[in-house]
Amino acid sequence: MLAFIRFVLAHFLVDPTATYEAWRAWVSNSGLGVAALFFSPTC
């Protein structure tokens, strides 16, 4: 999980998303979705 958090923070430092369209394109990336699903807490 630490690696995922570092990746997200590094992404925002290197390439900050300035618009809604850029944010949506990044979040809809299938690789990010799989990683988020893998590291999401389960109840």
Backbone bond lengths (Angstrom), bond angles and torsions (degrees), N, CA, C in turn:
res aa  C-N    CA-C-N  psi(-1)  N-CA   C-N-CA  omega(-1)  CA-C   N-CA-C  phi
1 M - - - 1.439 - - 1.539 110.24 -
2 L 1.305 116.07 -34.95 1.458 119.69 178.51 1.536 110.79 -61.09
3 A 1.304 116.81 -37.86 1.468 120.23 178.94 1.534 110.70 -64.74
4 F 1.312 117.10 -39.59 1.462 121.32 178.95 1.534 110.15 -64.96
5 I 1.314 117.28 -44.12 1.463 121.38 179.63 1.528 109.98 -63.51
6 R 1.311 116.72 -42.67 1.474 120.40 177.85 1.521 111.09 -62.51
7 F 1.319 116.74 -40.52 1.460 120.99 178.96 1.522 110.82 -61.88
8 V 1.321 117.09 -46.36 1.461 120.88 -179.07 1.529 110.41 -64.21
9 L 1.317 116.99 -45.40 1.466 119.96 178.77 1.528 111.70 -63.07
10 A 1.319 116.73 -42.76 1.467 120.36 178.75 1.528 110.68 -63.26
11 H 1.316 116.64 -38.73 1.461 120.09 179.24 1.528 110.71 -61.88
12 F 1.324 117.13 -43.20 1.454 119.86 -179.51 1.525 112.53 -71.05
13 L 1.313 117.59 -28.72 1.457 120.00 176.53 1.522 111.85 -73.76
14 V 1.327 116.71 -39.45 1.465 121.79 -176.81 1.524 111.57 -82.02
15 D 1.331 117.05 -43.81 1.463 121.72 -174.81 1.526 110.02 -136.29
16 P 1.321 117.68 77.93 1.463 118.95 -178.59 1.530 110.89 -67.58
17 T 1.315 115.86 134.91 1.460 120.49 179.11 1.520 108.57 -81.26
18 A 1.330 116.56 121.15 1.459 121.34 -173.52 1.530 112.27 -99.06
19 T 1.312 116.61 -21.68 1.465 119.08 -176.69 1.513 110.26 -123.37
20 Y 1.313 115.04 162.84 1.458 121.17 177.39 1.526 110.88 -62.06
21 E 1.317 116.58 -40.39 1.465 120.60 -178.79 1.525 111.36 -63.46
22 A 1.335 116.72 -40.76 1.470 120.14 178.28 1.522 110.80 -66.68
23 W 1.322 117.43 -41.59 1.457 121.80 178.13 1.525 110.28 -62.27
24 R 1.331 117.11 -46.16 1.465 121.57 -178.77 1.529 111.30 -64.05
25 A 1.324 117.10 -40.23 1.460 120.67 178.29 1.520 110.67 -63.87
26 W 1.333 117.24 -39.85 1.464 120.01 179.96 1.524 111.34 -69.89
27 V 1.323 116.99 -41.96 1.460 120.79 -178.21 1.528 111.24 -70.94
28 S 1.325 117.70 -31.81 1.459 120.18 -178.67 1.534 112.83 -80.45
29 N 1.325 117.71 -1.03 1.459 121.96 175.82 1.530 109.23 -61.26
30 S 1.307 117.64 129.37 1.466 121.02 -175.30 1.535 112.41 -64.42
31 G 1.311 118.12 -34.46 1.465 120.66 178.44 1.513 111.96 -64.27
32 L 1.308 116.76 -41.69 1.462 121.03 177.73 1.525 110.05 -66.93
33 G 1.315 116.86 -39.02 1.462 120.41 179.04 1.518 112.38 -62.85
34 V 1.310 116.96 -41.28 1.465 120.86 178.31 1.523 110.45 -66.16
35 A 1.313 117.29 -42.99 1.462 120.56 178.90 1.521 111.09 -64.60
36 A 1.320 117.52 -41.97 1.459 120.93 178.86 1.522 110.93 -65.11
37 L 1.317 116.73 -39.28 1.463 120.50 177.65 1.521 110.78 -66.07
38 F 1.310 116.70 -39.59 1.461 121.33 -179.93 1.522 112.05 -65.89
39 F 1.336 116.60 -36.65 1.463 120.60 -176.69 1.519 114.24 -99.34
40 S 1.330 117.47 3.02 1.466 118.47 179.51 1.521 110.21 -73.75
41 P 1.323 117.02 142.60 1.471 119.97 -179.77 1.527 110.68 -70.06
42 T 1.290 115.51 142.68 1.456 120.17 177.36 1.522 109.03 -105.83
43 C 1.291 115.44 142.66 1.463 120.12 -178.16 1.516 110.98 -94.84
